[in-house]
Amino acid sequence: MTDTVRSAAASALAEVEKVTAVILPEPGAAVVALPEASPDQAAAIRKRMDEIDMGNSQSILAFGSAAQAELQVISQDMLSGVKNKDVGPAGDSLRDIVTTLRGFSVSELDVRRERSWWERLTGRAAPLARFVARFEEVQGQIDKITGTLLTHEHTLLKDVKSLDLLYAKTLTFYDELALYIAAGAAKLAEVDARDIPAKAAAVAAAPEADQVKAAQELRDLRAARDDLERRVHDLKLTRQVTMQSLPSIRLVQENDKSLITKINSTLVNTVPLWETQLAQAVTIQRSKEAAVAIREANDLTNDLLTSNAENLRETNRVVRTEMERGVFDIEAVKQANAALIATIEESLQIADEGKARRAAAEEDLVKMEHELRDTLAAARSRADGTGASLGGTV
């Protein structure tokens, strides 16, 4: 935020407090009738009663309209001021500044965050450099929006003051209507109690030639009385509508005051605080980057020391193990000796098995030879009939 805007916002703070501290008076109570009115009120009511001429219908129709003249002038001036405004809603500017701040992420400062594929593809700037560039861009937007907010604030201050004047005039008109209503009611009571009976008596006492004229005057008086009653009723309705407009004016004022307070708080407190916090974030991140670089250097040194020590240990273990070994490992000699013994035993076993098989084969051969001889001898004895002797000879 520029120094000019900051100074203007600070100077407007007193005016904002002054405007927001104004308490609007409440509208008065019910209409006070002439018999119950104070001397000042009674004098005001009689003064307005004198404006009524029961013989002039125009005075009855215009009864109470003079009170509206000044209120209409104030309302037209205020509407003209609203039409001539060349500024957008202040709420839009507040939303713009919130949107701008929310769109600026401090997480972009994290140099260790994983970059997106788009950042890797386009080779975008380092996070801190891009963050600072983004900060300058957002700073320009904030300066522009704060200038617009200051303009809104001055406009709203004028609106609130205009509404104060409109409220006061409306309240005066509201009280003035009460006097006119009381005056009309008193005049109606006077006409009903005095004028109409007197005119009716005059009609009854008039000569026959004048009775038609007197009766017409009585009818005109009664018609004027009815017009006055309707006019008083209209004034009562107008007073009711006026009473309803007072809370509306107050509600608009309260909304404008709340918006003024929010704008001034944003200009005086929120934006400077945001700028301070952002500057601190940039400074802290730079310190953090330096600390990270130092830590990475220390970690690299520690990794080298640890790796060298581990490599020395592994190398020493391998070398010493090889140095302590003999030409032949005793386990290898044992395995070779066991294999040799097993081979000899297996050879002896195979030889014994072969000898046993040969002995069994010799027995089988002798058996087969005897069986063959017996078979041949039996065959010859069948041929020459001397099988018995041949068999005994064999």
Secondary structure, DSSP 8 states (H G I E B T S, - for coil): --HHHHHHHHHHHHHHHHHHT--------S---GGGS-HHHHHHHHHHHTT--TT-HHHHHTTTTHHHHHHHHHHHHHHHHHHT-----HHHHHHHHHHHHHTS-GGGG-TTS---HHHHHHT---HHHHHHHHHHHHHHHHHHHHHHHHHHHHHHHHHHHHHHHHHHHHHHHHHHHHHHHHHHHHHHHHIIIIIHHHHHHHHHHS-TTTHHHHHHHHHHHHHHHHHHHHHHHHHHHHHHHHHHHHHHHHHHHHHHHHHHHHHHHIIIIIHHHHHHHHHHHHHHHHHHHHHHHHHHHHHHHHHHHHHHHHHHHHHHHHHHHHHH--SS-HHHHHHHHHHHHHHHHHHHHHHHHHHHHHHHHHHHHHHHHHHHHHHHHHHHHHHHS-HHHHHHH-
